[in-house]
Amino acid sequence: MPRVVSVFFPTLATDRIRRADPSIPGDGPLVVVARSGSKRWLSAVDANAGRHGLHVGMAAAKAQALVHGLHMVHADPAADRAALERLTLWALSQYSPVVAADPPDGIVMDTEGADHLQGGEELMLSGLVNRFRARGLPARAVVADTWGAAYGLARSMMAETKVISAGRTADAVARLPLSSLRLSSETVISLRTLGFQTVGELAATPRAPLALRFGPEIGRRVDQMMGRIAEPIDPIRGPEIIEVHRAFAEPIGAAETIGKYIARLVTKLCLELQAKGLGVRRADLIVHRVDNTIQALRAGTAKPVRDVGWLTKLLRDRIEKIDPGFGIEKLSLAATMVEPLEDKQIASSLVEDAAVDVGAFVDVLGNRGTYRIYRVAPVASDVPERSIQRVSPVAAEIGQNWPMTWPRPVRLMDRPELIEVMALLPDHPPVWFTWRGKRRRVKRADGPERIFGEWWQRTSEWAAVRDYFTVEDESGERYWIYRSGDGVDLDTGSHRWFIHGIFA
């Protein structure tokens, strides 16, 4: 069953204009004006304009009279379509092999078989929305069983993300308004006149009277939303994407046959990559079935490769995910993300030993769904939580060394936890401390190690001080705790105690 993500950009037109022209005040109202003959109306409004009561469809003259200093820009549908296409191509390289524009203000993609590379559906959606927001594009994203359900929910909710569990589509869309069915405005108005308000009411009504009056479109849209009929997504393909195909005179379905043709497609793709000096980071296998539906598999690599055997193995390892149905009529293999890759000699036994390459191991784990495979690297900072960073497992060394002056715990907490202590001020370690409801008597302690705030980067840390102690309780467990402040001056900290790490 497909899992469809609908991404909705509520202010795409105004966001595009604001990104293209930084001179437009960020806190001022911005609207886009469309024209038809002598009639001028608002075709898009940003959040600032919305707070002034302006809305899409309002006469431009009325809006101009209501809001002083309103910034008005003429509509440019071609530029909006081009911007949406660029966003779609970016999503294709990042999230799914089956991505299409959903004009005028959305993207739709089938993420079945690809969400594991993003850590699952919830993390995929939150990451997607955060990345768009960071580029000045507010977005809402929903994943559901069908395109229609995801489309309607994304345009009807106020939350940024929502995951509809498989098989729960009917319950999720029952209260959606009729406008979420992608029907014409005239049809929606007529249905409201007849007393229909929600999708659930319409779906529970006998189909024949509606079809007799409005034609088959209403039934088709309801069935698409409920998943009763398929709604294939025609994936976008950029001109720079390298793609190879294999069509079959007779449909295929056996796993061995599919695997054989995957190997042939990989060989053909790698030859084209080699001719261009490229290696693949994302390879997408598109399966076209005879029932006009599409399945997709995505394989990712930690670094650019064009090893035929290795790419074939990555795709064959997931061949059980392919449901051939009544047969497969075409296979396509696309290098969605590529990077330069030059031929080089790995090693010569007469000169040096071969370097250990963990890329293959990382690829196997990553394509099985293990999320966030990373390596910890040091950062030049005395503040413990800022002294480490996560980097790619195959990233080059960054030239920093781990501090060796003072011991550091093997587990550093994401956030220091508040503890209760009994200690003499200003420099004595605690006699006991209570953490997570359990009191622990300190048998041994070492410290304090004083760490100062990074005042040259943050003015709020001008006088900040932490005094760290390594303590051992009666059971032999060792902890890394600290007092905020120097124990004398409250300007240096609150003098509250925290546990920040655990030693082995």
FITIDO-41045 format. One line per 8 residues: number of its first residue (from 1); for each residue z, x, y of C-alpha. Coordinates in steps of 0.25 Angstrom, whole numbers, plus 2048, in hexadecimal, padded with zeros to 3 digits. Example, Ala and Ser with C-alpha at 12.3 -4.5 7.8 and 13.67 -1.06 7.14 Angstrom:
REM residues 2
1 = 81F:831:7EE ~ 81D:837:7FC
REM end
This chain:
REM residues 504
1 = 800:800:800 ~ 7FC:806:80E ~ 807:808:818 ~ 801:806:826 ~ 806:80C:833 ~ 803:805:840 ~ 805:80C:84D ~ 805:805:859
9 = 804:80B:867 ~ 809:800:871 ~ 805:808:87D ~ 7F9:810:878 ~ 7F0:80E:884 ~ 7FA:811:88F ~ 800:81D:887 ~ 7F2:823:886
17 = 7F0:822:895 ~ 7FE:828:898 ~ 7FB:833:88F ~ 7EE:836:895 ~ 7F3:835:8A3 ~ 801:83C:8A5 ~ 801:838:8B4 ~ 804:82A:8B1
25 = 813:828:8B3 ~ 81A:826:8A6 ~ 824:81C:8AC ~ 819:813:8B3 ~ 812:807:8AD ~ 805:809:8A7 ~ 7FA:7FF:8A3 ~ 7EC:7FF:89E
33 = 7E2:7F5:8A4 ~ 7D6:7EF:89D ~ 7CB:7E9:8A4 ~ 7C1:7DE:8A0 ~ 7B8:7DA:8AB ~ 7C1:7D7:8B7 ~ 7CD:7D4:8AE ~ 7D7:7E0:8AD
41 = 7E4:7DF:8A4 ~ 7EE:7E8:89E ~ 7E9:7EE:890 ~ 7F6:7F7:88E ~ 803:7F9:895 ~ 80D:804:893 ~ 81C:802:891 ~ 81F:803:8A0
49 = 815:7F9:8A3 ~ 81B:7F0:898 ~ 829:7F1:89F ~ 822:7EB:8AB ~ 81D:7DF:8A4 ~ 80F:7E3:8A3 ~ 808:7E0:896 ~ 7FA:7E1:88F
57 = 7F1:7D6:894 ~ 7F7:7D5:8A2 ~ 7ED:7D4:8AD ~ 7EC:7E2:8B4 ~ 7EE:7DC:8C2 ~ 7FB:7D5:8BE ~ 801:7E2:8B8 ~ 7FD:7EA:8C4
65 = 804:7DF:8CD ~ 810:7DF:8C4 ~ 813:7EE:8C3 ~ 813:7F7:8CF ~ 80D:805:8CB ~ 807:801:8BE ~ 7FD:80B:8B9 ~ 7F1:805:8B4
73 = 7E6:80C:8AB ~ 7D9:806:8A7 ~ 7D8:804:898 ~ 7D0:80E:890 ~ 7CE:808:881 ~ 7C6:814:87D ~ 7D1:81E:881 ~ 7DB:815:87A
81 = 7D3:815:86D ~ 7D1:824:86E ~ 7E0:826:86F ~ 7E3:81D:864 ~ 7D9:824:85B ~ 7DF:832:85E ~ 7ED:82C:85A ~ 7E7:827:84D
89 = 7E1:834:84A ~ 7EE:83B:84D ~ 7F5:831:844 ~ 7EB:834:839 ~ 7EE:843:839 ~ 7FD:840:839 ~ 801:834:831 ~ 7F6:82E:828
97 = 7E8:82F:823 ~ 7E5:821:825 ~ 7E6:81E:834 ~ 7DE:815:83E ~ 7DF:811:84C ~ 7E4:803:84E ~ 7DF:800:85C ~ 7E2:7FE:866
105 = 7F0:803:865 ~ 7F4:807:857 ~ 7F2:810:84B ~ 7F2:80C:83D ~ 7F4:815:831 ~ 7F6:814:822 ~ 801:81D:81E ~ 803:81B:810
113 = 803:828:809 ~ 805:830:816 ~ 812:82C:81B ~ 81A:835:812 ~ 814:841:81B ~ 81C:83B:826 ~ 829:839:81F ~ 827:82A:81C
121 = 823:81E:824 ~ 82F:81D:82D ~ 82F:82C:831 ~ 820:82B:832 ~ 820:81F:83C ~ 82C:825:845 ~ 824:832:845 ~ 817:82B:849
129 = 81E:823:854 ~ 825:82F:859 ~ 819:838:85A ~ 811:82E:862 ~ 81D:82B:86B ~ 81E:83A:86E ~ 80F:83A:873 ~ 812:82E:87C
137 = 80D:823:873 ~ 818:818:86F ~ 814:813:861 ~ 819:809:857 ~ 816:80B:848 ~ 818:802:83C ~ 815:805:82D ~ 813:7F9:824
145 = 80A:7F5:818 ~ 7FE:7F0:821 ~ 7F7:7F3:82D ~ 7F9:7E5:833 ~ 808:7E5:831 ~ 80A:7F3:837 ~ 801:7EF:842 ~ 809:7E3:846
153 = 816:7E9:844 ~ 813:7F5:84D ~ 80E:7EC:858 ~ 81A:7E2:857 ~ 826:7EB:856 ~ 82E:7F3:861 ~ 833:7FD:857 ~ 82B:80A:856
161 = 82A:80B:847 ~ 82B:801:83B ~ 829:803:82C ~ 826:7F6:824 ~ 829:7F8:816 ~ 81E:7F6:80B ~ 81D:7E8:807 ~ 825:7E3:813
169 = 819:7DF:81C ~ 81A:7D0:81C ~ 828:7D0:820 ~ 826:7DA:82B ~ 81A:7D3:832 ~ 81F:7C5:830 ~ 825:7C4:83F ~ 819:7CC:845
177 = 812:7C4:850 ~ 804:7BF:84E ~ 7FE:7CA:857 ~ 802:7D5:84D ~ 7F7:7CF:843 ~ 7EB:7D6:84B ~ 7E5:7C8:84E ~ 7DD:7C5:85B
185 = 7E6:7BF:866 ~ 7DF:7B2:866 ~ 7E2:7B0:857 ~ 7F1:7B4:85A ~ 7F2:7AA:865 ~ 7EC:79F:85D ~ 7F6:7A2:851 ~ 801:7A1:85B
193 = 7FC:794:860 ~ 7FD:78F:852 ~ 80C:794:851 ~ 80B:7A1:84A ~ 813:7AC:84F ~ 815:7B6:845 ~ 80D:7BD:83A ~ 817:7B7:82F
201 = 814:7A9:834 ~ 805:7AC:833 ~ 806:7B2:825 ~ 80D:7A6:820 ~ 803:79C:824 ~ 7F8:798:81B ~ 7EB:7A0:81D ~ 7E0:796:81C
209 = 7E3:78E:829 ~ 7E4:79B:831 ~ 7D7:7A0:82B ~ 7D0:793:82E ~ 7D4:794:83D ~ 7D4:7A3:840 ~ 7CC:7A9:835 ~ 7D0:7B4:82B
217 = 7D5:7BE:835 ~ 7E4:7B9:835 ~ 7E5:7B9:826 ~ 7DF:7C7:826 ~ 7E8:7CC:830 ~ 7F4:7C6:829 ~ 7F0:7CB:81B ~ 7EE:7D9:821
225 = 7FC:7D9:827 ~ 802:7D5:81A ~ 7FA:7DF:812 ~ 7F2:7D4:80A ~ 7E5:7DA:80E ~ 7E2:7E9:811 ~ 7DF:7EE:81F ~ 7DA:7FC:81D
233 = 7DB:806:828 ~ 7CF:80E:82B ~ 7D4:81C:82E ~ 7D0:824:83A ~ 7C9:831:838 ~ 7C7:83C:843 ~ 7BB:844:844 ~ 7C3:851:841
241 = 7C9:84C:834 ~ 7C3:852:828 ~ 7C1:848:81D ~ 7BA:848:80F ~ 7B6:83B:807 ~ 7B2:838:7F9 ~ 7AD:82A:7F6 ~ 7AC:825:7E8
249 = 7A0:81C:7E2 ~ 7AB:816:7D8 ~ 7B9:814:7DC ~ 7C3:81E:7D7 ~ 7D2:81B:7D4 ~ 7D7:825:7C9 ~ 7E1:830:7CF ~ 7DA:83B:7C8
257 = 7CD:837:7CE ~ 7D3:836:7DC ~ 7DA:843:7DA ~ 7CC:849:7D7 ~ 7C5:844:7E3 ~ 7D1:848:7EC ~ 7CF:857:7E7 ~ 7C0:856:7EB
265 = 7C3:850:7F8 ~ 7CE:85B:7FB ~ 7C4:866:7F7 ~ 7B9:860:801 ~ 7C3:85E:80C ~ 7C8:86D:80B ~ 7BA:872:80B ~ 7B8:86B:819
273 = 7C6:870:81E ~ 7C2:87E:81A ~ 7B5:87D:821 ~ 7BD:87A:82E ~ 7C8:883:82C ~ 7D2:878:82B ~ 7DE:874:822 ~ 7E3:866:81F
281 = 7F1:862:823 ~ 7EF:853:820 ~ 7E5:84E:815 ~ 7E3:83F:813 ~ 7DD:839:807 ~ 7D7:82B:80A ~ 7D5:822:7FE ~ 7CB:817:800
289 = 7CC:80C:7F6 ~ 7C2:802:7F2 ~ 7CA:7F7:7F8 ~ 7C8:7FC:806 ~ 7D6:802:807 ~ 7DA:810:80A ~ 7E5:819:805 ~ 7E9:826:80A
297 = 7F0:833:806 ~ 7F4:83E:80F ~ 7F8:84C:80C ~ 7FE:855:816 ~ 800:864:815 ~ 80A:86D:81D ~ 7FE:876:821 ~ 7EF:876:822
305 = 7E9:878:814 ~ 7DC:876:80D ~ 7E0:879:7FF ~ 7D8:870:7F6 ~ 7E2:870:7EA ~ 7EE:86E:7F3 ~ 7E8:863:7FB ~ 7E3:85C:7EE
313 = 7F1:85D:7E8 ~ 7F8:857:7F5 ~ 7EF:84B:7F4 ~ 7EF:849:7E5 ~ 7FE:849:7E5 ~ 7FE:83C:7EC ~ 7F2:836:7E4 ~ 7FB:82C:7DE
321 = 7FD:825:7EC ~ 7EE:821:7EB ~ 7EC:813:7E6 ~ 7DD:812:7E3 ~ 7DE:803:7E1 ~ 7D0:7FE:7DD ~ 7CA:80C:7DF ~ 7C8:817:7E9
329 = 7BA:817:7EF ~ 7BC:823:7F9 ~ 7C5:82F:7FB ~ 7C6:836:809 ~ 7CE:842:80C ~ 7D1:846:81A ~ 7D7:852:821 ~ 7DF:84B:82B
337 = 7E6:857:831 ~ 7E0:864:830 ~ 7E4:872:836 ~ 7DD:87F:837 ~ 7DE:887:82A ~ 7D7:895:828 ~ 7D5:89C:81B ~ 7DE:8A7:819
345 = 7E3:8B0:80D ~ 7F1:8AC:809 ~ 7F5:8B9:803 ~ 7F0:8C5:7FB ~ 7F9:8CB:7F0 ~ 7F5:8D9:7F5 ~ 7FA:8D6:803 ~ 806:8CD:803
353 = 80C:8C1:7FB ~ 807:8B3:7FE ~ 810:8AB:808 ~ 817:89F:802 ~ 810:892:806 ~ 819:886:806 ~ 80E:87D:80B ~ 80B:877:7FE
361 = 819:874:7FB ~ 81B:86D:808 ~ 80E:865:806 ~ 813:860:7F9 ~ 820:85B:7FE ~ 81A:856:80B ~ 810:84D:804 ~ 81A:848:7FA
369 = 821:842:806 ~ 82C:84C:809 ~ 82E:84B:818 ~ 830:855:822 ~ 82F:862:81A ~ 833:86C:824 ~ 839:87A:826 ~ 845:87D:82F
377 = 842:888:83A ~ 84C:88E:844 ~ 84C:88B:853 ~ 851:894:85D ~ 85D:88C:861 ~ 86C:88D:860 ~ 86E:87E:85F ~ 86F:87B:850
385 = 866:86E:850 ~ 85C:875:858 ~ 85B:882:850 ~ 852:87D:845 ~ 845:875:845 ~ 83C:86F:83A ~ 82F:876:838 ~ 823:874:82E
393 = 826:87A:821 ~ 81A:883:822 ~ 81C:886:831 ~ 81B:895:835 ~ 828:89C:839 ~ 82C:899:847 ~ 833:8A7:849 ~ 842:8A2:84B
401 = 84D:8A7:842 ~ 859:89F:83D ~ 866:8A3:844 ~ 86F:8AC:83B ~ 87B:8AE:844 ~ 883:8A2:840 ~ 882:89A:833 ~ 87B:88C:834
409 = 87D:880:82A ~ 872:87D:820 ~ 872:86E:825 ~ 872:86C:834 ~ 874:85D:837 ~ 869:856:83F ~ 875:851:848 ~ 883:857:849
417 = 88D:84D:844 ~ 89A:84A:84C ~ 8A7:84E:845 ~ 8B5:84D:848 ~ 8BD:85A:848 ~ 8CB:861:84B ~ 8C9:86E:852 ~ 8D0:876:85C
425 = 8C8:879:869 ~ 8C1:881:86D ~ 8BC:88A:862 ~ 8C3:886:855 ~ 8BC:87F:849 ~ 8C0:872:844 ~ 8CC:870:83B ~ 8C5:864:835
433 = 8B9:85B:838 ~ 8B5:84D:833 ~ 8A6:84B:830 ~ 8A1:83E:82A ~ 8AF:839:828 ~ 8B4:844:820 ~ 8BE:84E:826 ~ 8BC:85D:822
441 = 8C6:868:824 ~ 8C1:875:829 ~ 8C5:881:820 ~ 8BC:88B:827 ~ 8B4:88C:833 ~ 8AB:896:83B ~ 8A7:895:849 ~ 8A5:891:854
449 = 897:894:856 ~ 894:890:864 ~ 886:88A:867 ~ 882:888:875 ~ 878:87D:87A ~ 86A:881:87E ~ 86C:87F:88D ~ 85F:886:890
457 = 857:87A:889 ~ 861:86E:88B ~ 869:86D:898 ~ 873:864:891 ~ 877:86F:888 ~ 87B:878:894 ~ 889:879:88F ~ 888:874:881
465 = 890:87C:876 ~ 892:87A:867 ~ 89C:881:85F ~ 898:881:850 ~ 8A2:884:845 ~ 89F:886:836 ~ 8AA:87F:82F ~ 8AE:87E:820
473 = 8B6:872:81B ~ 8C0:872:80F ~ 8B4:86F:805 ~ 8AC:87B:809 ~ 8A2:873:811 ~ 89D:87A:81D ~ 899:873:82A ~ 893:877:837
481 = 89A:870:843 ~ 89B:871:851 ~ 8A2:86D:85E ~ 89A:868:86A ~ 8A0:871:875 ~ 8A8:87D:877 ~ 8B5:877:875 ~ 8B9:878:883
489 = 8AF:873:88D ~ 8AA:865:88B ~ 89D:868:892 ~ 899:871:886 ~ 89A:865:87D ~ 8A2:859:878 ~ 8AB:861:86F ~ 8A8:858:863
497 = 8A5:85E:856 ~ 899:85C:84D ~ 894:860:83F ~ 886:866:840 ~ 883:86D:832 ~ 888:86F:824 ~ 888:87D:81D ~ 884:87E:80E
REM end
